[in-house]
């Protein structure tokens, strides 16, 4: 019971936001890359190709589905894994994905929300580990695969329309709006055409930014993590 809901709320909300349209940020040359002259579909295709060729990226931001706020802060390294923190409605947990294994360390509030006061006391300060490909942690496996995550995020969209050029945090960008999902994707119009940011409205309102493309990311498994199967034996589930 304790961990069977880990992916049902927090991860599902995260994937919902990313799969609407992804946002990623990158710097680069000040010269125009010509992306602003392309069609909305071409802009999306070229930004996806640029993202797929990157070695790492940082994903951050917050979204909301209904009244539930979710905040993410993840660093992903292609072929290595990911690490960071996710917070749902004020209850947060640290996440490390490496070598096909998922590690989670939750705050007391997070563990209380999953298993009550007893779980919070039992797991205080501890890391849990389990397969990131099967079982309760399987849904987190997609977060460790940078290329798969970005491909999935950029693939799900409605009717696209090219918007105006502008600047976000000093980065010249071209907007691509999703008319059927009240979302907008901003793509760098200088340097490589990395996606820069997504802004969503409606019930899933929020903003997600991808930046620090190709910056060094170290992913290290924590020591003394508690195996999920051992935890289940302890709590009787």
C-alpha positions, 0 to 999 in steps of 0.5 A, a space after each residue: 500500500 505504501 508505495 503503490 500510489 507513487 506514480 498515480 498522482 505526482 508522476 501522472 500530473 508531470 507527464 500530463 504537463 510535459 505531453 501537452 508540449 515541452 519547453 526547454 531553454 538553451 543559449 547559443 550564438 546571437 545570430 538567427 538560426 532561421 527557425 522563425 521563417 519555418 512553419 509551425 510543424 517545421 519549428 516543432 520538428 527541428 526543435 525536437 531534433 535539436 533536443 534529441 541531440 543534446 547530452 543533458 538538460 535541466 527541467 524545472 517549473 510548476 503546473 496545476 491540474 485542478 487545484 493540485 500544484 506540482 513543482 518539478 526540478 530535474 536534471 537529466 543526462 542522456 544515457 546516464 539517468 536523472 536526479 532532482 526533486 518533485 513536490 505535489 501539493 507541498 509534499 516533496 520527494 527526491 528522485 534519482 534514476 540510474 542503471 535501471 533503478 529508481 531511488 526515492 527519499 521523501 519528506 515527512 509530509 510526503 511519507 505521511 500522505 502515502 502511509 500515515 504517521 507510521 510510514 513517516 517515522 519508519 522512512 525518515 531520512 531513508 532512501 528507497 530503491 526498486 526497479 525503474 522498469 517493472 513494479 511500483 517504480 516503473 513509471 519513473 523509468 521514462 524520466 531517466 530516458 532523456 530522449 524518450 521523455 522529450 520525444 513523448 513531450 513534443 509528440 502530443 499536441 493539437 492544432 499548431 499555429 506559429 506565433 510571434 517572435 519575442 525574448 524570454 530571459 534574454 533568449 530570442 524565441 519564436 512561439 508555437 501555439 497549440 490552439 486546441 490545448 491552450 498551450 504555447 511552446 517557445 523555441 530558441 531563434 538563435 543558436 540551436 533551436 532548442 525548445 525554451 519554455 511551455 506555458 499552459 492555461 486552463 485547468 493545467 495552468 503553469 510553466 515548465 522551462 528546460 535549460 542548461 543544455 549540455 551542462 555536466 550532470 552527475 548521477 550517483 546512486 545513494 548508499 544504504 537505500 532500503 529495498 522496496 521488497 524488504 520494506 513491504 516485508 516490514 510493513 506487511 504489504 
